[in-house]
C-alpha cells in the first residue's frame, strides 16, 4: 500500500501516487491497491479520509459532510446536572 499503518507522512495520503510519473513497480502496485480499496469502500457507502489511505468512515461527521447528509451518530454529550 506504500506505507505501513499509522504512517502520517505525506506518502500516506490517499492520492499520493496519483499524477506521478515514472513510478517504480512497487509504487505502481501501491497506487493500484489504493485505487481498488477506494473503489470497493466507496461502493459500500464509506467515505475516505484524504490523508490516510487506510481510514474510511461511515455514519460519522466526516462521512456526513462528504455525502451531504446528517451524521448517523455523533460524539458523546456530557451528562447534564
C-alpha positions as CSV (number, residue, x, y, z in Angstrom):
1,X,0.0,0.0,0.0
2,X,3.0,2.3,0.0
3,X,3.3,2.8,3.8
4,X,2.7,1.0,7.0
5,X,-0.5,1.5,9.0
6,X,-0.4,4.8,11.0
7,X,2.2,6.4,8.9
8,X,1.2,10.1,9.0
9,X,3.7,11.3,6.3
10,X,2.5,12.8,3.0
11,X,3.2,9.4,1.4
12,X,0.2,8.1,3.3
13,X,-2.2,10.5,1.6
14,X,-4.8,8.7,-0.4
15,X,-3.8,10.3,-3.7
16,X,-0.1,10.5,-3.1
17,X,0.8,8.3,-6.1
18,X,-1.7,9.9,-8.5
19,X,-0.3,12.1,-11.2
20,X,3.3,11.0,-10.5
21,X,5.3,9.8,-13.5
22,X,7.9,7.0,-13.6
23,X,6.6,5.1,-10.5
24,X,8.6,2.1,-9.5
25,X,6.8,-1.3,-9.9
26,X,6.3,-1.3,-6.1
27,X,4.8,2.2,-6.1
28,X,2.5,1.3,-9.1
29,X,1.2,-1.7,-7.1
30,X,0.6,0.6,-4.1
31,X,-1.3,3.1,-6.3
32,X,-3.4,0.4,-7.9
33,X,-4.1,-1.2,-4.5
34,X,-5.2,2.2,-3.1
35,X,-7.5,2.7,-6.1
36,X,-9.0,-0.7,-5.6
37,X,-9.6,-0.2,-1.9
38,X,-11.1,3.2,-2.5
39,X,-13.4,1.8,-5.2
40,X,-14.8,-1.0,-3.1
41,X,-15.1,1.1,0.1
42,X,-17.0,3.9,-1.7
43,X,-19.2,1.3,-3.4
44,X,-20.1,0.1,0.1
45,X,-21.0,3.6,1.2
46,X,-17.8,4.5,3.1
47,X,-16.1,7.9,2.7
48,X,-12.3,8.1,2.5
49,X,-10.0,10.2,4.7
50,X,-7.7,12.0,2.2
51,X,-4.7,12.0,4.4
52,X,-4.8,8.3,5.5
53,X,-5.2,5.6,2.7
54,X,-6.5,3.1,5.3
55,X,-9.1,5.3,7.0
56,X,-12.7,5.2,5.8
57,X,-15.7,6.4,7.7
58,X,-19.4,5.5,7.8
59,X,-22.1,7.4,9.7
60,X,-19.8,10.0,11.4
61,X,-19.4,13.7,10.8
62,X,-16.7,13.3,8.1
63,X,-18.9,10.8,6.2
64,X,-21.9,13.0,6.5
65,X,-20.0,16.0,5.2
66,X,-18.7,14.1,2.2
67,X,-22.2,12.7,1.5
68,X,-24.1,15.9,2.2
69,X,-26.2,14.2,4.8
70,X,-26.7,14.3,8.5
71,X,-24.4,12.1,10.7
72,X,-25.9,8.8,11.8
73,X,-24.2,9.2,15.1
74,X,-22.0,11.8,16.8
75,X,-19.8,12.4,19.8
76,X,-20.8,11.7,23.4
77,X,-22.5,14.5,25.1
78,X,-21.6,15.3,28.7
79,X,-24.3,14.5,31.3
80,X,-26.3,17.5,32.4
81,X,-26.5,18.1,36.1
